Amino acid sequence: MLQALVKSSADPGPQAAGWVQTMASHKLLVPPPKALLKPLSIPKRLLLGPGPSNLAPRIMSAGGMQIIGPMDKEMYQIMDEIKEGIQYMFQTRNPLTLVITGSGHCALEAALVNVLEPGDSFLVGVNGIWGQRAMDVGERMGARVHPMTKDPGGHYTLQEVEEGLAQHKPVLLFLTHGESSTGVLQPLDGFGELCHRYKCLLLVDSVASLGGTPLYMDQQGIDILYSGSQKVLNAPPGTSFISFSDKAKKKMYSRKTKPFSFYLDIKWLANFWGCDDQPRMYHHTIPVISLYGLRESLALIAEQGLENSWRQHREATAYLHRRLQALGLQLFVKDPALRLPTVTAVAVPAGYDWRDIVSYVLDHFDIQIIGGLGPSTGKPAEVTRCSLCDSTRNVLPSL
């Protein structure tokens, strides 16, 4: 039987030969790119910008593992382990916790596209680029967006937020926990309770802060929390994760209109990630290899211990700040209590162009730092550190 199949495949016959001729009936207009005929070359570089971070050897090894099917039982087991890791990182018991195939932007859109409906009132803390992006997405969806705008480096008090809640009666408030464009750490204690008093949900961006500073989703009353893979976790960029409280789930599952996005529809994603106790149905092809890396990055944090990770960032950042100030440099965020431990923003000295500083450090030391972003462009130069290894100490003698 096998011989017959081999003989059959070796002799395509006149009809198949006609198909082949038809397929080759046109000449190729575009030749193979010459660049792709050369080996891939990647520079060796220490990434000390606000993300992505250098990958740990264990995470790089995970990227070389054999791929399996996205709906194999072994893959479901990996997905379940990732969910448990996210719940640990977020300090939440929310069953509706899952991964989004896409960066932190994608998680932001997933939150807004599922919670907000056209005409809903949306209060946004805009003290950097991520508040600007949240405002933009909300406007595109037809929400009534009310920005609370601060100059770069500013943060929000409970009194300021309460005034916005009382005036605009929003269904959702957005705050950025770690504003990577300015290096600001937004206090969160009390904001969840305040929002719930006004029947408002609290949405928090923790992309730049998760794992590097204390964050307690359930205890701080956060209804929707999301983060990304490429910062403190040191995983490859391209995946993000999100969790919803029961209050947020009730708002999403009782909406009058379908979410604008099928790809980001949480009901579908919740089923695919095993959050609804129903048989899993295919939704999209997940990035299997990237999830291997995410699983290993969560495992490394679990082995280290979340509190130890927070302490490591706090101590390394304090050392970095002392050395920067000893060089006569000024930190962009004046109040030490409001400085983000994972991203240090340094004010560009008078007479210098931040682009020249960034280029010099890269060209002479193979170290990447980044200039300001969004409203802080040209104001601070950002310096951050790799979270799982104390790489900050490697850059200090060069500054």
C-alpha atoms as a printed R data frame, in Angstrom:
    type eleno elety resid chain resno       x      y       z
1   ATOM     1    CA   MET     A     1   0.000  0.000   0.000
2   ATOM     2    CA   LEU     A     2   2.827  2.384   0.928
3   ATOM     3    CA   GLN     A     3   4.612  1.604  -2.329
4   ATOM     4    CA   ALA     A     4   1.453  2.390  -4.275
5   ATOM     5    CA   LEU     A     5   1.143  5.768  -2.543
6   ATOM     6    CA   VAL     A     6   4.786  6.597  -3.246
7   ATOM     7    CA   LYS     A     7   4.411  5.634  -6.912
8   ATOM     8    CA   SER     A     8   1.234  7.667  -7.167
9   ATOM     9    CA   SER     A     9   2.868 10.753  -5.662
10  ATOM    10    CA   ALA     A    10   5.911 10.398  -7.920
11  ATOM    11    CA   ASP     A    11   3.790 10.306 -11.055
12  ATOM    12    CA   PRO     A    12   1.502 13.361 -10.943
13  ATOM    13    CA   GLY     A    13  -0.148 12.582 -14.238
14  ATOM    14    CA   PRO     A    14  -1.166 14.952 -17.037
15  ATOM    15    CA   GLN     A    15  -3.795 16.814 -15.005
16  ATOM    16    CA   ALA     A    16  -1.403 17.628 -12.160
17  ATOM    17    CA   ALA     A    17   1.276 18.577 -14.663
18  ATOM    18    CA   GLY     A    18  -1.172 21.088 -16.083
19  ATOM    19    CA   TRP     A    19  -1.689 22.555 -12.617
20  ATOM    20    CA   VAL     A    20   2.061 22.953 -12.170
21  ATOM    21    CA   GLN     A    21   2.350 24.662 -15.547
22  ATOM    22    CA   THR     A    22  -0.501 26.995 -14.648
23  ATOM    23    CA   MET     A    23   1.144 27.897 -11.337
24  ATOM    24    CA   ALA     A    24   4.331 28.849 -13.193
25  ATOM    25    CA   SER     A    25   2.598 30.721 -15.983
26  ATOM    26    CA   HIS     A    26   3.958 34.091 -14.796
27  ATOM    27    CA   LYS     A    27   7.532 35.145 -14.279
28  ATOM    28    CA   LEU     A    28   8.550 36.352 -10.835
29  ATOM    29    CA   LEU     A    29   8.864 40.124 -10.721
30  ATOM    30    CA   VAL     A    30  10.468 40.287  -7.271
31  ATOM    31    CA   PRO     A    31  13.770 38.401  -6.719
32  ATOM    32    CA   PRO     A    32  14.774 36.902  -3.341
33  ATOM    33    CA   PRO     A    33  15.941 39.745  -1.055
34  ATOM    34    CA   LYS     A    34  19.723 39.745  -0.852
35  ATOM    35    CA   ALA     A    35  19.609 40.644   2.843
36  ATOM    36    CA   LEU     A    36  17.715 37.439   3.602
37  ATOM    37    CA   LEU     A    37  20.409 35.331   1.959
38  ATOM    38    CA   LYS     A    38  22.847 36.400   4.697
39  ATOM    39    CA   PRO     A    39  22.977 35.093   8.295
40  ATOM    40    CA   LEU     A    40  20.984 37.037  10.881
41  ATOM    41    CA   SER     A    41  23.247 39.321  12.894
42  ATOM    42    CA   ILE     A    42  22.171 40.802  16.256
43  ATOM    43    CA   PRO     A    43  24.386 43.182  18.269
44  ATOM    44    CA   LYS     A    44  25.214 42.312  21.859
45  ATOM    45    CA   ARG     A    45  23.594 45.047  23.882
46  ATOM    46    CA   LEU     A    46  22.597 45.810  27.471
47  ATOM    47    CA   LEU     A    47  19.019 47.079  27.375
48  ATOM    48    CA   LEU     A    48  18.508 49.713  30.069
49  ATOM    49    CA   GLY     A    49  15.632 51.534  28.426
50  ATOM    50    CA   PRO     A    50  12.052 51.295  29.745
51  ATOM    51    CA   GLY     A    51  11.565 47.997  27.862
52  ATOM    52    CA   PRO     A    52  12.100 45.459  26.553
53  ATOM    53    CA   SER     A    53  14.648 43.998  28.947
54  ATOM    54    CA   ASN     A    54  17.406 41.492  28.282
55  ATOM    55    CA   LEU     A    55  16.193 37.897  28.416
56  ATOM    56    CA   ALA     A    56  17.462 35.522  31.090
57  ATOM    57    CA   PRO     A    57  19.207 32.377  29.738
58  ATOM    58    CA   ARG     A    58  16.347 30.159  30.939
59  ATOM    59    CA   ILE     A    59  13.827 32.237  29.007
60  ATOM    60    CA   MET     A    60  15.974 32.165  25.853
61  ATOM    61    CA   SER     A    61  16.222 28.391  26.170
62  ATOM    62    CA   ALA     A    62  12.449 28.141  26.352
63  ATOM    63    CA   GLY     A    63  12.277 29.910  22.994
64  ATOM    64    CA   GLY     A    64  14.214 27.058  21.410
65  ATOM    65    CA   MET     A    65  11.808 24.340  22.515
66  ATOM    66    CA   GLN     A    66   9.704 22.425  20.006
67  ATOM    67    CA   ILE     A    67   6.330 23.935  19.245
68  ATOM    68    CA   ILE     A    68   3.138 22.041  20.102
69  ATOM    69    CA   GLY     A    69  -0.442 22.558  19.032
70  ATOM    70    CA   PRO     A    70  -2.246 25.521  20.615
71  ATOM    71    CA   MET     A    71  -5.148 23.274  21.657
72  ATOM    72    CA   ASP     A    72  -3.089 20.299  22.869
73  ATOM    73    CA   LYS     A    73  -3.756 19.250  26.458
74  ATOM    74    CA   GLU     A    74  -0.101 20.001  27.249
75  ATOM    75    CA   MET     A    75  -0.571 23.558  25.982
76  ATOM    76    CA   TYR     A    76  -3.696 23.969  28.101
77  ATOM    77    CA   GLN     A    77  -1.616 22.924  31.100
78  ATOM    78    CA   ILE     A    78   0.982 25.592  30.287
79  ATOM    79    CA   MET     A    79  -1.800 28.177  29.891
80  ATOM    80    CA   ASP     A    80  -3.230 27.236  33.289
81  ATOM    81    CA   GLU     A    81   0.204 27.572  34.892
82  ATOM    82    CA   ILE     A    82   0.602 30.998  33.300
83  ATOM    83    CA   LYS     A    83  -2.767 32.083  34.716
84  ATOM    84    CA   GLU     A    84  -1.676 31.044  38.200
85  ATOM    85    CA   GLY     A    85   1.543 33.000  37.744
86  ATOM    86    CA   ILE     A    86  -0.379 36.109  36.716
87  ATOM    87    CA   GLN     A    87  -2.683 35.780  39.717
88  ATOM    88    CA   TYR     A    88   0.410 35.645  41.919
89  ATOM    89    CA   MET     A    89   1.969 38.693  40.260
90  ATOM    90    CA   PHE     A    90  -1.302 40.647  40.474
91  ATOM    91    CA   GLN     A    91  -2.117 39.295  43.965
92  ATOM    92    CA   THR     A    92  -5.644 38.426  42.904
93  ATOM    93    CA   ARG     A    93  -8.001 35.470  43.105
94  ATOM    94    CA   ASN     A    94 -10.006 36.634  40.085
95  ATOM    95    CA   PRO     A    95 -10.962 33.606  37.940
96  ATOM    96    CA   LEU     A    96 -11.200 35.909  34.906
97  ATOM    97    CA   THR     A    97  -7.447 36.255  34.440
98  ATOM    98    CA   LEU     A    98  -5.826 35.587  31.069
99  ATOM    99    CA   VAL     A    99  -3.203 36.459  28.458
100 ATOM   100    CA   ILE     A   100  -3.776 38.748  25.485
101 ATOM   101    CA   THR     A   101  -1.911 38.030  22.260
102 ATOM   102    CA   GLY     A   102  -0.451 41.499  21.805
103 ATOM   103    CA   SER     A   103   1.540 44.101  23.726
104 ATOM   104    CA   GLY     A   104   0.312 46.249  26.595
105 ATOM   105    CA   HIS     A   105  -1.508 48.452  24.095
106 ATOM   106    CA   CYS     A   106  -3.567 45.405  23.177
107 ATOM   107    CA   ALA     A   107  -4.490 44.777  26.815
108 ATOM   108    CA   LEU     A   108  -5.548 48.425  27.170
109 ATOM   109    CA   GLU     A   109  -7.788 48.098  24.131
110 ATOM   110    CA   ALA     A   110  -9.170 44.795  25.434
111 ATOM   111    CA   ALA     A   111 -10.158 46.488  28.690
112 ATOM   112    CA   LEU     A   112 -11.791 49.477  27.037
113 ATOM   113    CA   VAL     A   113 -13.483 47.659  24.166
114 ATOM   114    CA   ASN     A   114 -15.158 45.232  26.571
115 ATOM   115    CA   VAL     A   115 -16.093 47.590  29.408
116 ATOM   116    CA   LEU     A   116 -17.071 50.775  27.599
117 ATOM   117    CA   GLU     A   117 -20.077 51.223  25.344
118 ATOM   118    CA   PRO     A   118 -20.774 54.253  23.139
119 ATOM   119    CA   GLY     A   119 -21.866 57.159  25.290
120 ATOM   120    CA   ASP     A   120 -20.347 55.838  28.522
121 ATOM   121    CA   SER     A   121 -18.543 58.409  30.666
122 ATOM   122    CA   PHE     A   122 -14.810 57.650  30.932
123 ATOM   123    CA   LEU     A   123 -12.496 59.523  33.336
124 ATOM   124    CA   VAL     A   124  -8.814 59.386  32.352
125 ATOM   125    CA   GLY     A   125  -5.733 60.396  34.285
126 ATOM   126    CA   VAL     A   126  -3.490 61.936  31.629
127 ATOM   127    CA   ASN     A   127  -0.068 62.566  33.193
128 ATOM   128    CA   GLY     A   128   1.972 60.923  30.443
129 ATOM   129    CA   ILE     A   129   1.733 59.024  27.192
130 ATOM   130    CA   TRP     A   130  -0.315 56.093  28.497
131 ATOM   131    CA   GLY     A   131  -3.132 58.321  29.675
132 ATOM   132    CA   GLN     A   132  -3.033 59.965  26.256
133 ATOM   133    CA   ARG     A   133  -3.358 56.556  24.584
134 ATOM   134    CA   ALA     A   134  -6.266 55.533  26.849
135 ATOM   135    CA   MET     A   135  -8.023 58.800  26.006
136 ATOM   136    CA   ASP     A   136  -7.468 58.197  22.283
137 ATOM   137    CA   VAL     A   137  -8.877 54.662  22.399
138 ATOM   138    CA   GLY     A   138 -11.898 55.795  24.412
139 ATOM   139    CA   GLU     A   139 -12.674 58.546  21.915
140 ATOM   140    CA   ARG     A   140 -12.446 56.114  18.991
141 ATOM   141    CA   MET     A   141 -15.034 53.916  20.712
142 ATOM   142    CA   GLY     A   142 -17.514 56.743  21.136
143 ATOM   143    CA   ALA     A   143 -17.167 57.100  24.912
144 ATOM   144    CA   ARG     A   144 -17.548 60.505  26.551
145 ATOM   145    CA   VAL     A   145 -13.931 60.987  27.605
146 ATOM   146    CA   HIS     A   146 -13.042 63.375  30.424
147 ATOM   147    CA   PRO     A   147  -9.273 63.870  30.799
148 ATOM   148    CA   MET     A   148  -7.657 64.937  34.057
149 ATOM   149    CA   THR     A   149  -4.510 66.442  32.574
150 ATOM   150    CA   LYS     A   150  -1.302 66.951  34.525
151 ATOM   151    CA   ASP     A   151   2.109 68.182  33.432
152 ATOM   152    CA   PRO     A   152   4.707 65.423  32.976
153 ATOM   153    CA   GLY     A   153   5.883 64.315  36.410
154 ATOM   154    CA   GLY     A   154   2.528 64.917  38.092
155 ATOM   155    CA   HIS     A   155   0.371 62.412  39.974
156 ATOM   156    CA   TYR     A   156  -3.198 62.275  41.293
157 ATOM   157    CA   THR     A   157  -4.558 62.687  44.806
158 ATOM   158    CA   LEU     A   158  -7.734 61.148  46.152
159 ATOM   159    CA   GLN     A   159  -9.306 64.591  46.392
160 ATOM   160    CA   GLU     A   160  -8.584 65.388  42.733
161 ATOM   161    CA   VAL     A   161 -10.027 62.095  41.569
162 ATOM   162    CA   GLU     A   162 -13.102 62.457  43.764
163 ATOM   163    CA   GLU     A   163 -13.828 65.828  42.192
164 ATOM   164    CA   GLY     A   164 -13.693 64.194  38.750
165 ATOM   165    CA   LEU     A   165 -15.910 61.323  39.850
166 ATOM   166    CA   ALA     A   166 -18.499 63.668  41.329
167 ATOM   167    CA   GLN     A   167 -18.528 65.932  38.263
168 ATOM   168    CA   HIS     A   168 -18.513 63.399  35.416
169 ATOM   169    CA   LYS     A   169 -20.058 60.280  37.020
170 ATOM   170    CA   PRO     A   170 -17.928 57.900  34.948
171 ATOM   171    CA   VAL     A   171 -18.377 54.154  34.654
172 ATOM   172    CA   LEU     A   172 -14.601 53.759  34.444
173 ATOM   173    CA   LEU     A   173 -11.487 55.538  35.733
174 ATOM   174    CA   PHE     A   174  -8.054 54.960  34.163
175 ATOM   175    CA   LEU     A   175  -4.803 55.462  36.079
176 ATOM   176    CA   THR     A   176  -1.230 54.519  35.182
177 ATOM   177    CA   HIS     A   177   0.577 52.920  38.113
178 ATOM   178    CA   GLY     A   178   4.031 53.286  36.580
179 ATOM   179    CA   GLU     A   179   4.224 56.078  33.993
180 ATOM   180    CA   SER     A   180   7.319 55.033  32.052
181 ATOM   181    CA   SER     A   181   7.447 58.242  30.002
182 ATOM   182    CA   THR     A   182   8.154 60.303  33.138
183 ATOM   183    CA   GLY     A   183   9.227 57.833  35.843
184 ATOM   184    CA   VAL     A   184   6.252 58.566  38.112
185 ATOM   185    CA   LEU     A   185   4.809 55.999  40.519
186 ATOM   186    CA   GLN     A   186   1.104 56.683  41.113
187 ATOM   187    CA   PRO     A   187  -0.123 55.818  44.637
188 ATOM   188    CA   LEU     A   188  -3.136 53.479  44.491
189 ATOM   189    CA   ASP     A   189  -4.281 52.957  48.082
190 ATOM   190    CA   GLY     A   190  -7.838 54.208  48.556
191 ATOM   191    CA   PHE     A   191  -8.627 54.758  44.874
192 ATOM   192    CA   GLY     A   192 -10.553 51.496  44.446
193 ATOM   193    CA   GLU     A   193 -12.743 52.161  47.453
194 ATOM   194    CA   LEU     A   194 -13.312 55.729  46.256
195 ATOM   195    CA   CYS     A   195 -14.351 54.588  42.774
196 ATOM   196    CA   HIS     A   196 -16.767 51.996  44.135
197 ATOM   197    CA   ARG     A   197 -18.388 54.639  46.322
198 ATOM   198    CA   TYR     A   198 -19.254 56.460  43.085
199 ATOM   199    CA   LYS     A   199 -20.251 53.222  41.261
200 ATOM   200    CA   CYS     A   200 -17.199 53.469  39.019
201 ATOM   201    CA   LEU     A   201 -14.731 50.762  38.014
202 ATOM   202    CA   LEU     A   202 -10.975 51.274  38.424
203 ATOM   203    CA   LEU     A   203  -8.685 50.358  35.509
204 ATOM   204    CA   VAL     A   204  -4.917 50.401  36.164
205 ATOM   205    CA   ASP     A   205  -1.972 50.134  33.753
206 ATOM   206    CA   SER     A   206   0.904 48.298  35.480
207 ATOM   207    CA   VAL     A   207   3.033 47.543  32.410
208 ATOM   208    CA   ALA     A   208   6.112 49.356  33.739
209 ATOM   209    CA   SER     A   209   5.580 48.652  37.439
210 ATOM   210    CA   LEU     A   210   4.482 45.036  37.867
211 ATOM   211    CA   GLY     A   211   7.061 42.994  39.750
212 ATOM   212    CA   GLY     A   212   9.184 46.006  40.627
213 ATOM   213    CA   THR     A   213   7.027 47.683  43.262
214 ATOM   214    CA   PRO     A   214   4.198 46.550  45.562
215 ATOM   215    CA   LEU     A   215   0.819 46.069  43.887
216 ATOM   216    CA   TYR     A   216  -2.200 44.302  45.394
217 ATOM   217    CA   MET     A   217  -5.121 44.034  42.988
218 ATOM   218    CA   ASP     A   218  -7.723 42.581  45.339
219 ATOM   219    CA   GLN     A   219  -6.698 44.446  48.476
220 ATOM   220    CA   GLN     A   220  -6.483 47.794  46.644
221 ATOM   221    CA   GLY     A   221  -9.882 47.330  45.003
222 ATOM   222    CA   ILE     A   222  -8.606 47.401  41.423
223 ATOM   223    CA   ASP     A   223 -11.282 46.135  39.018
224 ATOM   224    CA   ILE     A   224  -9.185 45.757  35.878
225 ATOM   225    CA   LEU     A   225  -5.422 45.376  35.909
226 ATOM   226    CA   TYR     A   226  -3.142 44.713  32.967
227 ATOM   227    CA   SER     A   227   0.576 44.470  32.317
228 ATOM   228    CA   GLY     A   228   3.086 43.331  29.718
229 ATOM   229    CA   SER     A   229   5.664 40.596  29.319
230 ATOM   230    CA   GLN     A   230   8.777 42.558  28.357
231 ATOM   231    CA   LYS     A   231   9.514 44.743  31.377
232 ATOM   232    CA   VAL     A   232  10.317 43.354  34.830
233 ATOM   233    CA   LEU     A   233   9.391 39.835  33.718
234 ATOM   234    CA   ASN     A   234  12.144 39.898  31.082
235 ATOM   235    CA   ALA     A   235  10.028 37.835  28.674
236 ATOM   236    CA   PRO     A   236   9.857 38.426  24.904
237 ATOM   237    CA   PRO     A   237   7.566 41.328  23.962
238 ATOM   238    CA   GLY     A   238   4.266 40.609  22.274
239 ATOM   239    CA   THR     A   239   2.100 39.208  25.066
240 ATOM   240    CA   SER     A   240   0.216 40.978  27.835
241 ATOM   241    CA   PHE     A   241  -2.086 39.851  30.612
242 ATOM   242    CA   ILE     A   242  -5.221 41.161  32.228
243 ATOM   243    CA   SER     A   243  -7.538 40.385  35.121
244 ATOM   244    CA   PHE     A   244 -11.125 41.443  35.839
245 ATOM   245    CA   SER     A   245 -12.958 41.666  39.154
246 ATOM   246    CA   ASP     A   246 -16.491 40.332  39.546
247 ATOM   247    CA   LYS     A   247 -17.778 43.919  39.264
248 ATOM   248    CA   ALA     A   248 -15.962 44.386  35.961
249 ATOM   249    CA   LYS     A   249 -17.196 41.017  34.701
250 ATOM   250    CA   LYS     A   250 -20.781 41.957  35.510
251 ATOM   251    CA   LYS     A   251 -20.417 45.211  33.537
252 ATOM   252    CA   MET     A   252 -18.952 43.391  30.513
253 ATOM   253    CA   TYR     A   253 -21.378 40.477  30.525
254 ATOM   254    CA   SER     A   254 -24.442 42.718  30.812
255 ATOM   255    CA   ARG     A   255 -23.520 45.155  28.036
256 ATOM   256    CA   LYS     A   256 -26.228 46.005  25.508
257 ATOM   257    CA   THR     A   257 -23.960 45.924  22.451
258 ATOM   258    CA   LYS     A   258 -21.310 43.529  21.238
259 ATOM   259    CA   PRO     A   259 -17.696 44.645  21.697
260 ATOM   260    CA   PHE     A   260 -16.323 46.240  18.524
261 ATOM   261    CA   SER     A   261 -13.498 43.707  18.381
262 ATOM   262    CA   PHE     A   262 -13.982 39.966  17.968
263 ATOM   263    CA   TYR     A   263 -10.270 39.355  18.494
264 ATOM   264    CA   LEU     A   264 -10.408 41.043  21.923
265 ATOM   265    CA   ASP     A   265 -13.860 39.829  22.977
266 ATOM   266    CA   ILE     A   266 -13.312 38.761  26.592
267 ATOM   267    CA   LYS     A   267 -16.134 36.213  26.547
268 ATOM   268    CA   TRP     A   268 -14.347 34.314  23.792
269 ATOM   269    CA   LEU     A   269 -10.934 34.750  25.374
270 ATOM   270    CA   ALA     A   270 -12.235 33.708  28.801
271 ATOM   271    CA   ASN     A   271 -13.467 30.446  27.331
272 ATOM   272    CA   PHE     A   272 -10.238 29.821  25.416
273 ATOM   273    CA   TRP     A   273  -8.177 30.410  28.561
274 ATOM   274    CA   GLY     A   274 -10.367 28.151  30.693
275 ATOM   275    CA   CYS     A   275 -11.915 30.910  32.812
276 ATOM   276    CA   ASP     A   276 -15.592 29.913  32.464
277 ATOM   277    CA   ASP     A   277 -15.569 26.173  33.333
278 ATOM   278    CA   GLN     A   278 -16.884 25.366  29.843
279 ATOM   279    CA   PRO     A   279 -15.239 23.213  27.152
280 ATOM   280    CA   ARG     A   280 -12.592 25.324  25.438
281 ATOM   281    CA   MET     A   281 -13.292 26.467  21.899
282 ATOM   282    CA   TYR     A   282 -10.773 27.735  19.365
283 ATOM   283    CA   HIS     A   283 -10.559 31.511  19.155
284 ATOM   284    CA   HIS     A   284  -7.192 32.343  17.600
285 ATOM   285    CA   THR     A   285  -3.759 30.786  17.230
286 ATOM   286    CA   ILE     A   286  -1.831 31.763  20.314
287 ATOM   287    CA   PRO     A   287   1.960 32.482  20.155
288 ATOM   288    CA   VAL     A   288   3.045 29.143  21.603
289 ATOM   289    CA   ILE     A   289   6.779 29.881  21.759
290 ATOM   290    CA   SER     A   290   6.231 33.292  23.362
291 ATOM   291    CA   LEU     A   291   4.035 31.646  25.993
292 ATOM   292    CA   TYR     A   292   6.853 29.221  26.814
293 ATOM   293    CA   GLY     A   293   9.012 32.266  27.598
294 ATOM   294    CA   LEU     A   294   6.248 33.938  29.595
295 ATOM   295    CA   ARG     A   295   5.727 30.777  31.623
296 ATOM   296    CA   GLU     A   296   9.429 30.593  32.473
297 ATOM   297    CA   SER     A   297   9.617 34.292  33.368
298 ATOM   298    CA   LEU     A   298   6.709 33.862  35.787
299 ATOM   299    CA   ALA     A   299   8.443 30.791  37.207
300 ATOM   300    CA   LEU     A   300  11.620 32.795  37.850
301 ATOM   301    CA   ILE     A   301   9.662 35.448  39.774
302 ATOM   302    CA   ALA     A   302   7.829 32.751  41.724
303 ATOM   303    CA   GLU     A   303  11.154 31.142  42.680
304 ATOM   304    CA   GLN     A   304  12.656 34.474  43.668
305 ATOM   305    CA   GLY     A   305   9.556 35.583  45.547
306 ATOM   306    CA   LEU     A   306   7.537 38.689  44.726
307 ATOM   307    CA   GLU     A   307   8.604 40.574  47.836
308 ATOM   308    CA   ASN     A   308  12.248 39.811  47.102
309 ATOM   309    CA   SER     A   309  11.796 41.193  43.595
310 ATOM   310    CA   TRP     A   310  10.302 44.386  44.999
311 ATOM   311    CA   ARG     A   311  13.201 44.696  47.454
312 ATOM   312    CA   GLN     A   312  15.794 44.097  44.722
313 ATOM   313    CA   HIS     A   313  14.356 46.889  42.592
314 ATOM   314    CA   ARG     A   314  14.096 49.257  45.546
315 ATOM   315    CA   GLU     A   315  17.706 48.712  46.608
316 ATOM   316    CA   ALA     A   316  19.187 48.838  43.100
317 ATOM   317    CA   THR     A   317  17.202 51.980  42.262
318 ATOM   318    CA   ALA     A   318  18.337 53.728  45.442
319 ATOM   319    CA   TYR     A   319  21.948 52.918  44.502
320 ATOM   320    CA   LEU     A   320  21.420 54.192  40.956
321 ATOM   321    CA   HIS     A   321  19.846 57.421  42.196
322 ATOM   322    CA   ARG     A   322  22.706 58.099  44.609
323 ATOM   323    CA   ARG     A   323  25.309 57.603  41.893
324 ATOM   324    CA   LEU     A   324  23.442 59.749  39.356
325 ATOM   325    CA   GLN     A   325  23.069 62.583  41.842
326 ATOM   326    CA   ALA     A   326  26.730 62.271  42.820
327 ATOM   327    CA   LEU     A   327  27.532 63.009  39.175
328 ATOM   328    CA   GLY     A   328  25.535 66.239  39.443
329 ATOM   329    CA   LEU     A   329  22.544 64.935  37.469
330 ATOM   330    CA   GLN     A   330  18.999 65.832  38.506
331 ATOM   331    CA   LEU     A   331  16.195 63.297  38.719
332 ATOM   332    CA   PHE     A   332  13.074 64.364  36.861
333 ATOM   333    CA   VAL     A   333  10.687 63.298  39.653
334 ATOM   334    CA   LYS     A   334  11.477 65.430  42.675
335 ATOM   335    CA   ASP     A   335   9.602 63.503  45.383
336 ATOM   336    CA   PRO     A   336  11.451 60.238  46.192
337 ATOM   337    CA   ALA     A   337   8.165 58.600  47.222
338 ATOM   338    CA   LEU     A   338   6.781 59.124  43.702
339 ATOM   339    CA   ARG     A   339   9.780 57.752  41.782
340 ATOM   340    CA   LEU     A   340   9.080 54.582  39.840
341 ATOM   341    CA   PRO     A   341  11.638 51.916  40.908
342 ATOM   342    CA   THR     A   342  11.759 50.369  37.446
343 ATOM   343    CA   VAL     A   343  12.260 53.511  35.337
344 ATOM   344    CA   THR     A   344  14.490 56.392  36.356
345 ATOM   345    CA   ALA     A   345  13.930 59.646  34.469
346 ATOM   346    CA   VAL     A   346  16.936 61.978  34.432
347 ATOM   347    CA   ALA     A   347  16.599 65.653  33.478
348 ATOM   348    CA   VAL     A   348  18.830 66.465  30.526
349 ATOM   349    CA   PRO     A   349  21.605 68.856  31.640
350 ATOM   350    CA   ALA     A   350  21.506 72.357  30.179
351 ATOM   351    CA   GLY     A   351  23.404 72.659  26.931
352 ATOM   352    CA   TYR     A   352  23.026 68.989  25.972
353 ATOM   353    CA   ASP     A   353  20.754 67.299  23.455
354 ATOM   354    CA   TRP     A   354  19.285 64.065  24.836
355 ATOM   355    CA   ARG     A   355  19.774 62.391  21.449
356 ATOM   356    CA   ASP     A   356  23.533 62.944  21.703
357 ATOM   357    CA   ILE     A   357  23.614 61.428  25.187
358 ATOM   358    CA   VAL     A   358  21.621 58.374  24.126
359 ATOM   359    CA   SER     A   359  23.798 57.860  21.034
360 ATOM   360    CA   TYR     A   360  27.052 58.264  22.979
361 ATOM   361    CA   VAL     A   361  26.124 55.650  25.587
362 ATOM   362    CA   LEU     A   362  25.023 53.215  22.885
363 ATOM   363    CA   ASP     A   363  28.024 53.753  20.587
364 ATOM   364    CA   HIS     A   364  30.687 53.621  23.303
365 ATOM   365    CA   PHE     A   365  29.270 51.108  25.795
366 ATOM   366    CA   ASP     A   366  26.591 49.101  23.907
367 ATOM   367    CA   ILE     A   367  24.072 50.260  26.515
368 ATOM   368    CA   GLN     A   368  20.609 51.382  25.489
369 ATOM   369    CA   ILE     A   369  18.857 54.204  27.311
370 ATOM   370    CA   ILE     A   370  15.923 56.100  25.858
371 ATOM   371    CA   GLY     A   371  14.758 59.707  25.646
372 ATOM   372    CA   GLY     A   372  11.399 61.000  26.789
373 ATOM   373    CA   LEU     A   373   8.155 59.725  25.306
374 ATOM   374    CA   GLY     A   374   4.958 61.554  24.423
375 ATOM   375    CA   PRO     A   375   4.560 64.733  26.506
376 ATOM   376    CA   SER     A   376   8.003 64.200  28.064
377 ATOM   377    CA   THR     A   377   9.846 64.050  24.726
378 ATOM   378    CA   GLY     A   378  13.074 65.991  24.998
379 ATOM   379    CA   LYS     A   379  12.642 66.547  28.729
380 ATOM   380    CA   PRO     A   380  13.929 63.523  30.647
381 ATOM   381    CA   ALA     A   381  16.341 60.870  29.451
382 ATOM   382    CA   GLU     A   382  15.130 57.546  30.768
383 ATOM   383    CA   VAL     A   383  17.374 55.011  32.452
384 ATOM   384    CA   THR     A   384  16.042 51.706  33.720
385 ATOM   385    CA   ARG     A   385  17.427 48.358  34.758
386 ATOM   386    CA   CYS     A   386  17.004 44.683  34.001
387 ATOM   387    CA   SER     A   387  14.869 43.210  36.772
388 ATOM   388    CA   LEU     A   388  16.143 39.657  37.155
389 ATOM   389    CA   CYS     A   389  19.834 40.543  37.154
390 ATOM   390    CA   ASP     A   390  21.304 43.616  38.780
391 ATOM   391    CA   SER     A   391  22.436 45.217  35.536
392 ATOM   392    CA   THR     A   392  22.117 48.733  36.891
393 ATOM   393    CA   ARG     A   393  25.480 48.328  38.573
394 ATOM   394    CA   ASN     A   394  27.090 47.579  35.224
395 ATOM   395    CA   VAL     A   395  26.160 50.968  33.771
396 ATOM   396    CA   LEU     A   396  26.987 53.192  36.726
397 ATOM   397    CA   PRO     A   397  30.772 53.425  36.273
398 ATOM   398    CA   SER     A   398  30.186 54.557  32.687
399 ATOM   399    CA   LEU     A   399  27.800 57.403  33.451
